[in-house]
Amino acid sequence: MAVAATLTTSIPTTTSTVSMTATTMTTTQRPHSPPRASSSAGRLPATSYLTRTMAVVDCPTPGLPRFVILDCPTDSTLPTVHRSFVQLGVTDVVRVCEPTYATATLAASGIAVHDLPFADGGVPPAALLSRFLAIATAPLAAVDDGNAAGPDRRTVAVHCIAGLGRAPLMIAVALIELAHLRPLDAIEYVRARRRGAFNTAQVKWLDAYKPGRLPAATVNGHVWSSSSASGGGAGSGDAVTGGAASVRAAWKKLVGRLLGGGSTGGGANKPAKVRAVKQLSVV
């Protein structure tokens, strides 16, 4: 839009009247556009991995491995990711998608990279799950000889493309198999730390997941199997097993008292006591 303005001023003098006409000014008004944000105004560069999120998932049972969920790095973001890995004490990286970066930088610092890919949006086969759990539970000295004096458990970073489907799924299975969480509890536990994790098909698969049925797997001499995971280690499974044993012992004691005779002639009432026992819930 052009705006023109003409200003005429008459200045009286002793000899004549001088008329001055101001220069006509034309201004073109541009369409409104939002101000551009500068990189110095608290905005991270597009190539910075700090614009993304790493979710740390600690197993609720002491002594079990720790997991880190992230989306896939690239060669340009790997230096920043590597620094975060070092800060978190990452010992292993599991890629469940196709490779998107070279691994030399990670290998140079003692971080082992394992490729366990499966279909995007899908669920992993049993053999792949077993191998993943063997990696996560391997003693440090068994895989990384130089880290024997380091941390007492592994920290395993797992990534797919977006870090919302395949990677959280692997960790949920680890929580079910190792920490003995119920499937829906494992889903809730992971989602509390990684918003948007799992698609509908993966949630249904996890809900129907039955632990203790995976085949054995060996990683660098370390053997993992469902039977060893369910019966050993200082985990919540021991607490559950021990608690059930205590309940059963108390139950047997109670049944013995109900069915026992005595000097008071309790034996005469044994049929009634048997009926009372049958009405109780058997543990």
Backbone torsions as a table, in degrees:
resi	resn	phi	psi	omega
1	MET	NA	127.7	-179.2
2	ALA	-94.7	136.3	179.2
3	VAL	-122.7	121.3	-179.7
4	ALA	-116.3	137.0	179.7
5	ALA	-138.1	133.1	178.6
6	THR	-121.5	126.2	-178.5
7	LEU	-116.5	120.5	179.1
8	THR	-115.1	126.8	-178.8
9	THR	-127.1	128.8	177.4
10	SER	-102.1	122.9	179.6
11	ILE	-113.4	112.1	179.9
12	PRO	-71.0	139.3	174.6
13	THR	-129.5	177.9	-177.3
14	THR	-74.3	-20.2	-176.0
15	THR	-113.5	-31.9	-176.9
16	SER	-160.1	171.2	176.1
17	THR	-104.4	123.1	-177.8
18	VAL	-99.2	125.2	176.9
19	SER	-102.3	126.2	179.8
20	MET	-115.9	129.5	177.2
21	THR	-109.7	120.5	179.7
22	ALA	-67.4	149.4	179.6
23	THR	-63.0	131.9	178.5
24	THR	-69.3	127.5	-177.5
25	MET	-107.4	131.5	178.0
26	THR	-116.2	123.2	-179.3
27	THR	-120.3	128.7	177.6
28	THR	-100.7	119.2	-179.4
29	GLN	-85.2	121.1	-179.4
30	ARG	-84.1	151.4	176.5
31	PRO	-58.6	145.2	-177.2
32	HIS	-67.6	136.1	176.2
33	SER	-137.6	144.8	-179.3
34	PRO	-66.7	150.0	179.8
35	PRO	-66.6	145.9	178.7
36	ARG	-81.8	136.6	179.0
37	ALA	-85.1	131.7	178.3
38	SER	-86.7	154.0	-178.8
39	SER	-66.7	-16.8	-179.3
40	SER	-87.8	-3.7	-177.3
41	ALA	-95.9	46.9	177.0
42	GLY	77.6	14.8	-178.7
43	ARG	-103.7	130.4	-178.4
44	LEU	-79.7	146.2	175.2
45	PRO	-58.9	151.8	-176.5
46	ALA	-63.1	-25.8	-177.3
47	THR	-87.7	-1.0	-177.7
48	SER	-78.9	131.0	177.9
49	TYR	-73.5	-9.7	178.8
50	LEU	-68.8	-12.5	175.9
51	THR	-77.6	-6.8	179.9
52	ARG	-108.3	-176.6	-172.7
53	THR	-128.7	137.9	168.2
54	MET	-110.0	129.9	179.7
55	ALA	-108.1	122.1	178.4
56	VAL	-92.8	127.7	-179.5
57	VAL	-119.3	103.2	175.5
58	ASP	-87.3	132.9	175.3
59	CYS	-63.9	139.6	-179.2
60	PRO	-69.3	-12.0	179.3
61	THR	-100.6	126.3	-179.6
62	PRO	-59.5	146.2	176.6
63	GLY	89.3	-11.7	179.1
64	LEU	-87.2	160.6	-176.6
65	PRO	-63.9	158.4	174.9
66	ARG	-105.7	148.1	-177.0
67	PHE	-122.8	153.1	175.8
68	VAL	-130.2	127.8	177.9
69	ILE	-104.2	135.3	176.3
70	LEU	-153.5	165.6	171.8
71	ASP	-85.6	170.7	-167.9
72	CYS	-72.2	130.8	172.8
73	PRO	-72.5	170.4	172.0
74	THR	-127.8	174.8	179.1
75	ASP	-61.2	-31.6	-179.0
76	SER	-77.1	-31.2	-179.0
77	THR	-93.6	-11.9	-174.1
78	LEU	-59.4	-39.1	178.7
79	PRO	-56.6	-41.6	178.3
80	THR	-69.9	-40.9	177.2
81	VAL	-62.0	-40.8	-179.4
82	HIS	-61.3	-41.2	178.1
83	ARG	-62.3	-40.1	177.7
84	SER	-65.9	-39.1	177.7
85	PHE	-60.1	-43.5	-179.7
86	VAL	-63.9	-42.0	179.7
87	GLN	-63.6	-35.5	-178.5
88	LEU	-85.9	-6.6	-179.1
89	GLY	73.4	32.2	-178.6
90	VAL	-65.1	130.2	179.0
91	THR	-104.3	-27.0	-177.0
92	ASP	-141.1	149.0	172.4
93	VAL	-123.0	128.0	177.9
94	VAL	-112.5	119.7	178.1
95	ARG	-100.8	117.0	178.6
96	VAL	-102.3	12.8	174.5
97	CYS	-125.2	-178.2	177.2
98	GLU	-69.3	148.7	-178.5
99	PRO	-61.2	138.7	178.2
100	THR	-125.0	5.4	-177.3
101	TYR	-158.8	158.9	175.2
102	ALA	-78.7	148.8	-173.2
103	THR	-102.9	2.8	-174.3
104	ALA	-60.1	-39.4	-178.9
105	THR	-62.5	-42.5	180.0
106	LEU	-69.4	-43.5	-179.2
107	ALA	-62.2	-35.2	-179.2
108	ALA	-64.1	-25.7	179.5
109	SER	-101.2	13.2	175.6
110	GLY	84.5	12.4	178.3
111	ILE	-93.1	118.4	-178.8
112	ALA	-82.9	138.5	179.7
113	VAL	-112.8	128.5	-178.1
114	HIS	-120.9	132.0	178.8
115	ASP	-102.2	113.7	178.4
116	LEU	-130.2	63.4	-173.7
117	PRO	-76.4	148.3	168.4
118	PHE	-149.3	174.2	-168.1
119	ALA	-61.9	139.9	177.9
120	ASP	-62.0	130.0	-179.6
121	GLY	79.2	0.2	-176.8
122	GLY	-100.9	-163.1	179.9
123	VAL	-123.1	150.9	-175.0
124	PRO	-82.7	150.9	173.1
125	PRO	-71.2	161.5	-174.8
126	ALA	-62.1	-40.5	-178.4
127	ALA	-63.3	-36.6	178.9
128	LEU	-69.3	-39.2	177.2
129	LEU	-61.8	-42.4	179.3
130	SER	-62.0	-41.8	179.5
131	ARG	-64.6	-40.2	177.9
132	PHE	-61.0	-43.7	-179.5
133	LEU	-70.2	-30.9	174.8
134	ALA	-66.6	-38.5	176.6
135	ILE	-63.6	-45.5	-174.7
136	ALA	-68.7	-30.7	-174.8
137	THR	-100.6	-1.3	-178.1
138	ALA	-65.2	136.1	172.9
139	PRO	-58.0	145.6	-175.2
140	LEU	-58.2	-40.3	-177.6
141	ALA	-67.4	-21.2	-177.1
142	ALA	-73.6	-27.0	-177.6
143	VAL	-113.5	-44.1	-178.1
144	ASP	-116.8	91.0	-174.3
145	ASP	-57.9	-32.0	-177.4
146	GLY	-76.2	-9.9	-176.3
147	ASN	-102.0	13.7	-175.8
148	ALA	-60.9	-29.5	-179.5
149	ALA	-94.4	7.4	-177.8
150	GLY	-89.6	-142.7	-178.2
151	PRO	-63.7	156.6	-175.4
152	ASP	-90.1	3.4	176.8
153	ARG	-148.3	161.8	-179.1
154	ARG	-84.3	148.3	168.5
155	THR	-117.6	113.3	-171.7
156	VAL	-109.7	117.6	174.7
157	ALA	-89.6	130.2	-178.2
158	VAL	-124.0	131.7	178.3
159	HIS	-142.0	147.1	167.9
160	CYS	-114.8	-142.3	178.9
161	ILE	-80.3	-55.7	-177.8
162	ALA	-101.2	-9.8	-178.0
163	GLY	71.5	26.9	-176.8
164	LEU	-123.0	-12.2	-176.8
165	GLY	-121.8	-79.5	-173.3
166	ARG	-65.1	-42.9	-178.4
167	ALA	-64.2	-50.8	176.3
168	PRO	-60.3	-32.2	-179.6
169	LEU	-62.9	-43.7	178.8
170	MET	-61.3	-41.0	-177.3
171	ILE	-71.5	-35.9	176.5
172	ALA	-61.4	-41.6	177.6
173	VAL	-63.6	-39.8	177.5
174	ALA	-60.8	-40.0	178.3
175	LEU	-65.5	-35.2	179.3
176	ILE	-71.5	-45.8	-174.8
177	GLU	-77.5	-38.8	-173.3
178	LEU	-94.8	-46.1	-178.4
179	ALA	-93.2	-3.8	176.4
180	HIS	61.0	35.9	172.3
181	LEU	-77.0	150.1	171.7
182	ARG	-70.8	150.8	-175.2
183	PRO	-52.9	-46.8	-178.9
184	LEU	-67.4	-32.2	176.1
185	ASP	-67.9	-38.0	177.9
186	ALA	-64.7	-40.4	177.9
187	ILE	-61.2	-48.0	-179.4
188	GLU	-64.0	-39.6	-178.8
189	TYR	-63.0	-43.1	-180.0
190	VAL	-71.8	-43.3	-178.0
191	ARG	-64.8	-28.3	176.9
192	ALA	-65.9	-20.0	-178.3
193	ARG	-111.1	-15.5	179.1
194	ARG	-140.2	93.2	-176.8
195	ARG	-62.9	138.9	177.4
196	GLY	83.6	7.2	-178.3
197	ALA	-68.7	143.5	173.7
198	PHE	78.4	137.4	169.2
199	ASN	-95.9	178.1	-174.1
200	THR	-62.0	-43.3	-179.5
201	ALA	-64.0	-37.2	179.5
202	GLN	-69.6	-37.4	176.8
203	VAL	-63.0	-43.8	179.3
204	LYS	-63.9	-40.4	179.8
205	TRP	-64.6	-43.3	178.6
206	LEU	-65.4	-39.7	-179.3
207	ASP	-60.9	-32.3	-179.5
208	ALA	-94.0	2.2	-175.0
209	TYR	-67.5	135.1	178.1
210	LYS	-113.1	114.6	-178.8
211	PRO	-72.9	165.3	175.5
212	GLY	80.9	14.4	-176.9
213	ARG	-120.3	9.3	-178.1
214	LEU	-81.3	148.4	176.9
215	PRO	-73.7	163.7	178.2
216	ALA	-71.7	151.2	177.3
217	ALA	-141.6	150.1	-178.7
218	THR	-124.8	129.9	176.3
219	VAL	-127.1	112.8	179.3
220	ASN	50.3	44.2	177.2
221	GLY	89.5	-12.6	178.7
222	HIS	-91.4	125.4	-177.8
223	VAL	-102.9	129.5	173.8
224	TRP	-119.6	140.7	173.5
225	SER	-147.3	158.0	-179.6
226	SER	-61.4	-36.3	-177.7
227	SER	-66.2	-39.9	178.8
228	SER	-69.6	-33.7	179.5
229	ALA	-69.8	-35.2	-176.4
230	SER	-81.2	-17.3	-174.3
231	GLY	-115.7	-0.9	-174.9
232	GLY	-136.1	172.2	176.3
233	GLY	87.2	158.1	179.0
234	ALA	-86.5	73.5	-176.7
235	GLY	-122.0	-178.8	-179.2
236	SER	-66.3	-22.2	177.7
237	GLY	-62.5	-37.6	177.1
238	ASP	-63.3	-40.7	-179.7
239	ALA	-65.0	-40.1	179.1
240	VAL	-66.4	-45.5	-179.4
241	THR	-62.5	-46.0	179.9
242	GLY	-63.6	-38.1	178.9
243	GLY	-65.4	-41.7	179.0
244	ALA	-64.6	-39.1	178.6
245	ALA	-62.6	-40.0	178.8
246	SER	-64.8	-39.4	179.4
247	VAL	-65.9	-42.4	179.5
248	ARG	-63.0	-39.6	178.9
249	ALA	-63.6	-42.8	178.2
250	ALA	-64.5	-36.7	179.4
251	TRP	-63.9	-45.1	179.9
252	LYS	-61.8	-38.8	179.0
253	LYS	-64.1	-42.1	179.2
254	LEU	-64.5	-43.8	179.2
255	VAL	-62.1	-40.5	178.5
256	GLY	-61.3	-40.0	179.5
257	ARG	-68.5	-38.1	-178.8
258	LEU	-69.9	-37.1	-176.2
259	LEU	-90.5	-11.9	-176.4
260	GLY	-73.1	152.9	177.1
261	GLY	-85.0	-137.1	177.4
262	GLY	145.4	175.5	-177.6
263	SER	-68.8	-14.6	-178.9
264	THR	-87.5	1.3	179.2
265	GLY	82.8	27.7	-179.6
266	GLY	-63.1	-23.4	-178.3
267	GLY	-61.7	-28.8	-179.2
268	ALA	-66.4	-24.7	-178.8
269	ASN	-98.3	16.7	-174.9
270	LYS	-59.2	-44.3	179.2
271	PRO	-58.0	-41.2	179.0
272	ALA	-65.1	-37.1	-179.8
273	LYS	-69.9	-35.7	177.1
274	VAL	-62.6	-42.4	178.0
275	ARG	-62.0	-37.9	179.7
276	ALA	-66.3	-38.3	179.3
277	VAL	-64.9	-41.5	-178.4
278	LYS	-64.4	-23.7	-179.2
279	GLN	-80.0	-12.7	179.4
280	LEU	-82.5	158.1	177.5
281	SER	-82.3	124.2	-179.7
282	VAL	-79.8	131.8	-179.8
283	VAL	-87.6	NA	NA
